Amino acid sequence: MIIHSSEELQVYIRKFISERNITLEYLSSIMNISATALSSRLHQKNISIKLLLEICNALNADIDITI
């Protein structure tokens, strides 16, 4: 899948989490942050690569970034 904006990426991550019945509480506990903090970060205008990698690591998912 090719994603062209951080907004598309955030929607995709939320959909990925939802489709797998992963709660924000569960994911945030793996990431050692609060569910509120994770939710807030997933709704920011821009998502950082650091946060993206933390989420992928917590989900045991891969990401490929091409420049």
C-alpha positions as a printed NumPy array, in Angstrom:
array([[ 0.   ,  0.   ,  0.   ],
       [ 1.268,  3.465, -0.849],
       [ 0.342,  6.284,  1.492],
       [ 0.828,  9.893,  0.447],
       [ 0.193, 11.885,  3.606],
       [ 0.457, 11.626,  7.362],
       [-3.329, 11.897,  7.549],
       [-3.737,  8.823,  5.325],
       [-1.174,  7.023,  7.449],
       [-2.998,  7.797, 10.676],
       [-6.284,  6.569,  9.199],
       [-4.566,  3.394,  8.022],
       [-3.012,  2.754, 11.449],
       [-6.35 ,  3.263, 13.21 ],
       [-8.025,  0.928, 10.697],
       [-5.235, -1.659, 11.096],
       [-5.664, -1.578, 14.884],
       [-9.458, -1.77 , 14.676],
       [-9.532, -4.645, 12.17 ],
       [-7.348, -6.71 , 14.466],
       [-9.487, -5.901, 17.519],
       [-6.531, -4.281, 19.264],
       [-7.593, -1.739, 21.838],
       [-5.75 ,  1.505, 22.383],
       [-5.415,  0.476, 26.019],
       [-3.612, -2.726, 25.045],
       [-1.383, -1.049, 22.465],
       [-0.54 ,  1.845, 24.752],
       [ 0.394, -0.559, 27.554],
       [ 2.884, -2.267, 25.232],
       [ 4.272,  1.162, 24.333],
       [ 4.388,  2.264, 28.003],
       [ 2.227,  5.332, 27.434],
       [-1.353,  6.123, 28.379],
       [-4.23 ,  5.332, 26.038],
       [-5.101,  9.037, 26.068],
       [-1.581,  9.962, 24.957],
       [-1.638,  7.377, 22.171],
       [-5.042,  8.521, 20.959],
       [-3.883, 12.115, 20.974],
       [-0.768, 11.251, 18.989],
       [-2.796,  9.292, 16.441],
       [-4.916, 12.384, 15.844],
       [-2.092, 14.939, 15.545],
       [-1.725, 16.737, 12.253],
       [ 1.665, 15.096, 11.621],
       [ 2.88 , 11.772, 12.912],
       [ 6.576, 11.434, 13.677],
       [ 8.644,  8.614, 12.249],
       [ 9.699,  7.787, 15.811],
       [ 6.078,  7.288, 16.884],
       [ 5.332,  5.35 , 13.722],
       [ 8.223,  2.986, 14.44 ],
       [ 7.125,  2.596, 18.075],
       [ 3.615,  1.658, 16.933],
       [ 4.938, -0.784, 14.338],
       [ 7.239, -2.397, 16.905],
       [ 4.36 , -2.75 , 19.361],
       [ 2.183, -4.298, 16.639],
       [ 5.042, -6.481, 15.379],
       [ 4.462, -4.907, 11.962],
       [ 6.903, -3.839,  9.266],
       [ 7.084, -0.499,  7.524],
       [ 8.89 ,  0.4  ,  4.328],
       [ 9.695,  4.048,  3.723],
       [10.83 ,  5.024,  0.246],
       [12.214,  8.424, -0.609]])
